[in-house]
Amino acid sequence: MTDDRYSRERAEMVRDQIAAREITDPVVLAALAKVPRHRFVSAALIDQAYADHPLPLSSGQTISQPYVVALSTQLACAAAGKRALDIGTGSGYQAAVLAEICQQVDTIEILPELAEQARTLLHELGYDNVAVHVGDGSQGWPAAAPYDLIIAAAAPRTIPPALIEQLAPGGRLVIPVGEGDQHLMLVEKDADGSVHTTKHCPVRYVPMIVGDPARH
């Protein structure tokens, strides 16, 4: 498949799957139009890279559906100059989308082999504003907090308090929550530190793995 075909499929993905729905933020649309999603999937699934569904990765993980990545990024209000935390690096695709928009991205993956693969690929693609960490995503990354936005790509049973704590005033956390029936939740922290939570659409994510990365 040629680069021209990938570019065409990416443009069609943005037009038909993302802009045709409620994704209107121009910086989000531009980021999805630029990130080469086919580089983040396995060779066996490369023909499905721009399809409207998630795809499997190793170790039972997935790369999220493009629309859900776009929706999460829009709900989080990603913008130039902001600092972002990505929970559940996986292939690194969400981190790359955020890197196209934000000043700095920290991303956490509990599975060391996935973290190393993502780190290598993100470096190859020139995303020097992304730092990949191995760790328990439910605990966030306090060393670099607070964050203007946090996006999670794995579902805990309840919203981890550490992630709310690591939001800057005015920050936003977008996270799938629940077992079985999951919903995408938006947590907003006001300037005075008060927190408001809104339930958005039903989703299906892999469960969030918690604990010591060395045991996984």
C-alpha positions as CSV (number, residue, x, y, z in Angstrom):
1,M,0.0,0.0,0.0
2,T,1.5,3.3,-1.0
3,D,1.8,6.5,1.1
4,D,-0.7,8.1,-1.2
5,R,-3.3,5.4,-0.4
6,Y,-2.7,5.8,3.3
7,S,-3.1,9.6,3.0
8,R,-6.4,9.0,1.1
9,E,-7.7,6.5,3.7
10,R,-6.7,8.8,6.5
11,A,-8.6,11.7,4.9
12,E,-11.6,9.5,4.3
13,M,-11.5,8.4,8.0
14,V,-11.5,12.0,9.2
15,R,-14.3,13.0,6.8
16,D,-16.6,10.0,7.2
17,Q,-16.0,8.7,10.7
18,I,-15.1,11.8,12.7
19,A,-16.1,15.1,11.1
20,A,-19.4,13.5,10.0
21,R,-20.2,13.0,13.7
22,E,-20.0,15.6,16.4
23,I,-16.2,16.2,16.2
24,T,-15.8,19.8,15.2
25,D,-12.6,21.0,16.9
26,P,-10.3,21.9,14.0
27,V,-7.1,21.0,15.9
28,V,-8.5,17.6,16.7
29,L,-9.5,17.0,13.1
30,A,-6.0,18.2,11.9
31,A,-4.2,15.9,14.3
32,L,-6.2,12.8,13.2
33,A,-5.6,13.8,9.6
34,K,-1.8,13.9,10.2
35,V,-1.0,10.9,12.5
36,P,-0.1,7.8,10.4
37,R,-2.4,5.4,12.2
38,H,-1.2,2.5,10.0
39,R,2.2,2.7,11.8
40,F,0.5,1.9,15.1
41,V,-1.1,-1.4,14.1
42,S,0.3,-4.8,13.4
43,A,1.4,-5.7,9.9
44,A,-1.4,-8.3,9.7
45,L,-4.0,-5.7,10.3
46,I,-2.6,-2.8,8.4
47,D,-5.4,-2.9,5.8
48,Q,-7.8,-2.2,8.7
49,A,-5.8,0.7,10.1
50,Y,-8.3,3.4,9.2
51,A,-11.5,1.3,9.8
52,D,-14.2,2.4,12.2
53,H,-13.4,0.0,15.0
54,P,-10.6,-0.8,17.6
55,L,-7.9,-3.3,16.7
56,P,-6.1,-5.8,18.8
57,L,-2.5,-5.3,20.1
58,S,-0.4,-7.9,21.9
59,S,-1.1,-8.9,25.5
60,G,-4.8,-8.5,25.1
61,Q,-4.7,-4.7,24.6
62,T,-6.2,-2.7,21.8
63,I,-5.8,0.5,19.8
64,S,-9.0,2.5,20.2
65,Q,-11.5,3.3,17.5
66,P,-10.5,6.5,15.7
67,Y,-13.7,8.2,16.5
68,V,-13.4,7.5,20.2
69,V,-9.8,8.9,20.2
70,A,-11.1,12.0,18.5
71,L,-14.0,12.3,20.9
72,S,-11.8,11.9,24.0
73,T,-9.3,14.4,22.7
74,Q,-12.1,16.9,22.0
75,L,-13.8,16.4,25.4
76,A,-10.4,17.0,27.0
77,C,-10.0,20.3,25.2
78,A,-6.5,19.5,24.0
79,A,-4.9,22.7,22.8
80,A,-1.5,24.3,22.1
81,G,0.6,25.0,25.2
82,K,-1.2,22.4,27.3
83,R,0.4,19.5,29.2
84,A,-1.3,16.1,28.8
85,L,-1.2,12.8,30.5
86,D,-2.2,9.7,28.5
87,I,-3.1,6.6,30.6
88,G,-2.6,3.2,28.8
89,T,-0.1,4.0,26.1
90,G,-0.8,0.8,24.1
91,S,0.5,1.4,20.6
92,G,1.2,5.1,21.3
93,Y,-1.5,6.3,18.9
94,Q,-3.4,8.5,21.4
95,A,-0.1,9.9,22.6
96,A,0.8,10.8,19.1
97,V,-2.5,12.6,18.5
98,L,-2.0,14.6,21.7
99,A,1.6,15.3,20.7
100,E,0.3,17.0,17.5
101,I,-1.7,19.4,19.6
102,C,-0.1,19.8,23.1
103,Q,3.2,21.2,24.3
104,Q,4.1,18.1,26.3
105,V,2.7,14.6,26.7
106,D,3.5,12.0,29.4
107,T,2.1,8.6,28.7
108,I,2.0,5.6,31.0
109,E,1.9,1.9,30.1
110,I,1.9,-0.9,32.7
111,L,3.2,-3.6,30.2
112,P,6.9,-2.9,29.7
113,E,7.1,-4.5,26.2
114,L,4.3,-2.3,24.9
115,A,5.9,0.7,26.4
116,E,9.2,0.0,24.7
117,Q,7.5,-0.6,21.3
118,A,5.6,2.7,21.7
119,R,8.7,4.6,22.8
120,T,10.6,3.4,19.8
121,L,7.9,4.2,17.3
122,L,7.1,7.6,18.7
123,H,10.8,8.5,18.5
124,E,11.0,7.3,14.9
125,L,8.0,9.5,14.0
126,G,9.6,12.5,15.6
127,Y,7.3,13.0,18.6
128,D,10.0,14.3,20.8
129,N,7.5,16.0,23.1
130,V,6.3,12.6,24.4
131,A,7.8,10.8,27.4
132,V,6.8,7.1,27.8
133,H,6.8,5.7,31.3
134,V,6.2,2.2,32.7
135,G,3.9,2.3,35.6
136,D,0.4,1.9,37.1
137,G,-1.8,4.3,35.2
138,S,-4.3,4.4,38.0
139,Q,-1.7,6.3,40.0
140,G,-1.0,8.8,37.3
141,W,2.4,10.4,37.0
142,P,2.8,12.7,40.1
143,A,6.3,13.6,39.3
144,A,5.2,15.8,36.4
145,A,1.7,16.8,37.7
146,P,-0.4,18.9,37.5
147,Y,-1.8,18.3,34.0
148,D,-4.2,20.4,31.9
149,L,-5.8,17.2,30.5
150,I,-5.7,13.5,31.2
151,I,-7.1,10.8,28.9
152,A,-7.4,7.2,29.8
153,A,-7.6,4.3,27.3
154,A,-8.5,1.6,29.9
155,A,-11.5,1.3,32.2
156,P,-11.3,1.2,36.0
157,R,-14.3,0.3,38.1
158,T,-14.3,3.8,39.6
159,I,-12.4,7.0,38.8
160,P,-9.0,6.8,40.5
161,P,-8.6,9.7,43.0
162,A,-5.0,10.2,42.0
163,L,-6.0,11.2,38.5
164,I,-8.4,13.9,39.8
165,E,-5.7,15.1,42.2
166,Q,-3.2,15.5,39.3
167,L,-5.6,17.7,37.3
168,A,-4.6,21.4,37.2
169,P,-7.3,24.0,38.1
170,G,-9.4,24.2,34.9
171,G,-8.2,20.7,33.9
172,R,-10.2,17.9,32.3
173,L,-10.1,14.1,32.7
174,V,-11.7,11.8,30.1
175,I,-11.9,8.2,31.2
176,P,-14.1,5.1,30.5
177,V,-15.5,3.7,33.8
178,G,-17.3,0.5,34.7
179,E,-17.3,-3.2,34.4
180,G,-19.5,-4.7,31.6
181,D,-21.5,-1.5,31.0
182,Q,-19.0,1.3,30.6
183,H,-19.5,5.0,29.9
184,L,-17.0,7.6,28.9
185,M,-16.9,10.1,31.8
186,L,-15.7,13.7,31.8
187,V,-14.3,15.1,35.0
188,E,-13.8,18.9,35.2
189,K,-11.9,20.6,37.9
190,D,-12.8,24.3,38.5
191,A,-10.4,27.0,39.4
192,D,-11.4,26.7,43.1
193,G,-10.7,22.9,43.0
194,S,-14.3,21.8,42.9
195,V,-15.0,18.8,40.7
196,H,-17.9,18.1,38.3
197,T,-18.5,14.8,36.5
198,T,-20.5,14.2,33.4
199,K,-21.5,10.9,31.8
200,H,-21.1,10.7,28.0
201,C,-21.6,7.8,25.6
202,P,-21.4,4.0,26.2
203,V,-18.0,2.6,25.3
204,R,-16.1,-0.7,25.5
205,Y,-12.5,-0.6,26.7
206,V,-10.1,-3.1,28.1
207,P,-10.1,-3.1,31.9
208,M,-7.5,-0.9,33.6
209,I,-4.6,-3.1,35.0
210,V,-3.5,-1.9,38.4
211,G,-0.5,-2.8,40.6
212,D,3.2,-3.3,40.2
213,P,4.3,-3.3,36.5
214,A,6.9,-5.9,37.3
215,R,4.2,-8.4,38.0
216,H,2.5,-8.1,34.6
